[in-house]
Amino acid sequence: MSQRFEYRKMTAAEFSAALTDAAMKPNTFARLFGVDRRTVQRWLNGSFIIPTWVPIVMQLLATAGGAHGWVRKAAAEVIVRDNEHPERGEYPYRRAQCDD
């Protein structure tokens, strides 16, 4: 059986532009969506194919007012710990917004 839908792939340039339009740093995107920072960099330099969910998320961020806050809140609910800053303890982003 063939796949029902065929999706157009987002290019590295389109992803970069979408991040800029969303005023989101690549590392912030990686942290919020649980993606390794190196993977995001590989998407940006065109060495990895960007998954179909990424342009959908970027479109939602572009069209939904206040989406950044909702994304941060949702991410905070599932981030158990910040391995780069263990002193922040369990569920660190529920308490306060921390910089990258």
N, C-alpha and C positions, 0 to 999 in steps of 0.2 A: 504494500500500500504506500502511496506517495504522501509526502508531507502536505498538509492542507494549505498552509500559507508559505509564501516565500518572502522573506524580509530583505529589504535593502540594507546593506551593511553601512554602518557609520564609518567615515574615514577618520584618520588621525587628525586632520585639519578641522573637520567638523566637530570632533570631540573637544579639541583645544578651544575652538571658538565658543562652544557651548559652556565650557567651564568658565571662560572669560565673561560671557554674557551673564552667567549665574553668580559671578564674583566669588567663585569657589576655587581654592587652591587644589592641585592634584592630590596632595597629602590629606587634605580635609575630605575630599571625595573618597579616598581609600579608607580612611578611618570610619566615616559614616556608613559606608556600604560594605565594610568587612572585606575589602580587597587588599591584597598585598601592594604596598607602594611601588614595588618594582614592576608589578603587572600593569599598574596604571601608567607608569613611565613607558612601558613597552607598547601600550595602546597608543600613547602620544607620539612615539617615534615610528609607529607603523610596523613594528616587528611582531605584534600579536594582533589577531582579529578581535575586534571589539564585540562583546556579546550583545545579543539582541535586546536584552533588558536595559542596557546603558542608554541608548537613545530614547527609550520610553521614559526612563527616570529623568533624563535631561529635559525632555518635553514637559513633563509634569512640573519640574522646577521652574521652567520658563513661563508656564501658563497659570500656575496656581499661586496666587498672592499669599505670602507668608509661608510658603512651602519649606523654606530653610528651617524655620522654627519647628515645624512638624517633623521634618526629617531628623533633626537633632534630638528631639524628644523621643521619637521612635527608636533611634539608635541607642539613646541612653538607657532604654528599657532592656536592651539585650547585651550591652557591653558589660561584662562581668568584672573585668579589671583591665587596667592600662599597664601592660607589661613593661613599657618604657618608663613608667612612673609608678612603681608598686606602692610608694608611700601614699598614694591617693586612695588605696584600699579597694574594697569590693564595690561594684556599681558606682564608679567615680563620677560619671557624668550626670547622674540623677541629682546630685547636690549642687553642682555649679558648672558653668560652661568654662572649659579649660582651653587654652590656646593649643595650636598644633604642637 
